[in-house]
């Protein structure tokens, strides 16, 4: 099971010198906790992840990109359909006529049921 992701500032951390000198202990800590922030002068510079955590992030990004691509393809299809309607030869005249009415109906609406 992959460890849940933690906010950067909440990650357990090690100084870079400790990582260099105690690599085995660092690896064990990453395996136990899923990730580890590596600091240099009290500033987080790197985050070590287990391979499983990295793979889960990669899988998530791949799924999100696929969903985004699908949504963009759908929107592109809708746009092309609307554009096709606007490219009908008579559409320019119809739109010009509609805009010329300035929102006024040609005949007064009739109240009641429509047939």
C-alpha positions as a Markdown table, in Angstrom:
| # | Residue | x | y | z |
|---|---|---|---|---|
| 1 | Unk | 0.0 | 0.0 | 0.0 |
| 2 | Unk | 1.3 | 3.5 | -0.9 |
| 3 | Unk | 1.6 | 6.0 | 2.0 |
| 4 | Unk | -0.7 | 9.0 | 1.7 |
| 5 | Unk | 1.0 | 12.2 | 0.5 |
| 6 | Unk | 1.8 | 14.8 | 3.1 |
| 7 | Unk | 2.2 | 18.5 | 2.8 |
| 8 | Unk | 5.9 | 19.5 | 2.2 |
| 9 | Unk | 6.2 | 21.4 | 5.5 |
| 10 | Unk | 4.8 | 18.4 | 7.4 |
| 11 | Unk | 7.2 | 15.8 | 6.0 |
| 12 | Unk | 9.8 | 14.2 | 8.3 |
| 13 | Unk | 13.1 | 15.7 | 7.3 |
| 14 | Unk | 16.8 | 15.0 | 7.3 |
| 15 | Unk | 19.8 | 17.3 | 6.8 |
| 16 | Unk | 21.7 | 16.7 | 3.6 |
| 17 | Unk | 24.8 | 15.8 | 5.6 |
| 18 | Unk | 22.9 | 13.1 | 7.4 |
| 19 | Unk | 21.6 | 11.7 | 4.1 |
| 20 | Unk | 25.1 | 11.5 | 2.8 |
| 21 | Unk | 26.6 | 9.9 | 5.9 |
| 22 | Unk | 23.7 | 7.6 | 6.9 |
| 23 | Unk | 22.1 | 6.5 | 3.6 |
| 24 | Unk | 20.9 | 3.2 | 5.0 |
| 25 | Unk | 19.0 | 4.8 | 7.8 |
| 26 | Unk | 17.5 | 7.3 | 5.3 |
| 27 | Unk | 16.3 | 4.5 | 3.0 |
| 28 | Unk | 14.7 | 2.7 | 5.9 |
| 29 | Unk | 12.9 | 5.9 | 7.0 |
| 30 | Unk | 11.6 | 6.6 | 3.5 |
| 31 | Unk | 10.4 | 3.0 | 3.2 |
| 32 | Unk | 8.6 | 3.3 | 6.6 |
| 33 | Unk | 7.0 | 6.7 | 6.0 |
| 34 | Unk | 6.7 | 6.9 | 2.2 |
| 35 | Unk | 8.6 | 10.1 | 1.7 |
| 36 | Unk | 11.3 | 12.2 | 3.4 |
| 37 | Unk | 12.2 | 15.9 | 3.0 |
| 38 | Unk | 15.9 | 16.6 | 2.6 |
| 39 | Unk | 17.0 | 20.0 | 3.9 |
| 40 | Unk | 19.9 | 22.2 | 3.4 |
| 41 | Unk | 20.3 | 25.2 | 5.7 |
| 42 | Unk | 16.8 | 24.5 | 7.1 |
| 43 | Unk | 15.2 | 24.8 | 3.6 |
| 44 | Unk | 13.6 | 21.8 | 1.9 |
| 45 | Unk | 15.5 | 21.1 | -1.3 |
| 46 | Unk | 14.5 | 17.5 | -2.2 |
| 47 | Unk | 11.9 | 15.0 | -1.4 |
| 48 | Unk | 12.7 | 11.3 | -1.5 |
| 49 | Unk | 9.8 | 9.0 | -2.4 |
| 50 | Unk | 9.4 | 5.2 | -2.4 |
| 51 | Unk | 9.2 | 3.8 | -5.9 |
| 52 | Unk | 5.5 | 2.8 | -5.1 |
| 53 | Unk | 4.7 | 6.4 | -4.2 |
| 54 | Unk | 6.4 | 7.7 | -7.3 |
| 55 | Unk | 4.5 | 5.2 | -9.5 |
| 56 | Unk | 1.2 | 6.2 | -7.9 |
| 57 | Unk | 1.9 | 9.9 | -8.6 |
| 58 | Unk | 2.8 | 9.0 | -12.1 |
| 59 | Unk | -0.4 | 7.0 | -12.6 |
| 60 | Unk | -2.5 | 9.8 | -11.1 |
| 61 | Unk | -0.9 | 12.4 | -13.5 |
| 62 | Unk | -1.5 | 10.0 | -16.4 |
| 63 | Unk | -5.1 | 9.6 | -15.5 |
| 64 | Unk | -5.6 | 13.3 | -15.1 |
| 65 | Unk | -4.0 | 14.0 | -18.4 |
| 66 | Unk | -6.1 | 11.5 | -20.2 |
| 67 | Unk | -9.3 | 13.0 | -18.6 |
| 68 | Unk | -8.2 | 16.4 | -19.6 |
| 69 | Unk | -7.4 | 15.3 | -23.2 |
| 70 | Unk | -10.9 | 13.6 | -23.3 |
| 71 | Unk | -12.6 | 16.7 | -22.1 |
| 72 | Unk | -10.7 | 18.9 | -24.5 |
| 73 | Unk | -11.6 | 16.6 | -27.4 |
| 74 | Unk | -15.3 | 16.8 | -26.4 |
| 75 | Unk | -15.2 | 20.6 | -26.2 |
| 76 | Unk | -13.4 | 20.7 | -29.6 |
| 77 | Unk | -16.1 | 18.5 | -31.1 |
| 78 | Unk | -18.8 | 20.8 | -29.7 |
| 79 | Unk | -17.0 | 23.8 | -31.1 |
| 80 | Unk | -16.7 | 22.3 | -34.5 |
| 81 | Unk | -20.4 | 21.4 | -34.6 |
| 82 | Unk | -21.3 | 25.0 | -33.7 |
| 83 | Unk | -18.8 | 26.4 | -36.2 |
| 84 | Unk | -20.3 | 24.1 | -38.9 |
| 85 | Unk | -23.8 | 25.7 | -38.2 |
| 86 | Unk | -22.3 | 29.2 | -38.5 |
| 87 | Unk | -20.7 | 28.3 | -41.9 |
| 88 | Unk | -24.1 | 27.6 | -43.6 |
| 89 | Unk | -24.3 | 30.0 | -46.5 |
| 90 | Unk | -27.5 | 31.7 | -45.3 |
| 91 | Unk | -26.3 | 32.1 | -41.7 |
| 92 | Unk | -24.7 | 35.5 | -42.2 |
| 93 | Unk | -27.9 | 37.0 | -43.5 |
| 94 | Unk | -30.0 | 35.3 | -40.7 |
| 95 | Unk | -27.6 | 36.6 | -38.0 |
| 96 | Unk | -27.5 | 40.1 | -39.5 |
| 97 | Unk | -31.3 | 40.1 | -39.6 |
| 98 | Unk | -31.6 | 38.9 | -36.0 |
| 99 | Unk | -29.1 | 41.5 | -34.7 |
| 100 | Unk | -30.9 | 44.3 | -36.6 |
| 101 | Unk | -34.1 | 43.6 | -34.6 |
| 102 | Unk | -32.2 | 44.7 | -31.5 |
| 103 | Unk | -34.1 | 42.3 | -29.3 |
| 104 | Unk | -37.6 | 43.2 | -30.5 |
| 105 | Unk | -39.9 | 40.5 | -31.7 |
| 106 | Unk | -41.5 | 40.9 | -35.1 |
| 107 | Unk | -45.0 | 40.3 | -33.7 |
| 108 | Unk | -46.3 | 40.5 | -30.1 |
| 109 | Unk | -46.3 | 37.3 | -28.2 |
| 110 | Unk | -49.6 | 35.6 | -27.5 |
| 111 | Unk | -50.4 | 34.6 | -23.9 |
| 112 | Unk | -51.8 | 31.2 | -23.3 |
| 113 | Unk | -51.1 | 27.7 | -24.6 |
| 114 | Unk | -49.1 | 27.2 | -27.7 |
| 115 | Unk | -50.3 | 24.9 | -30.4 |
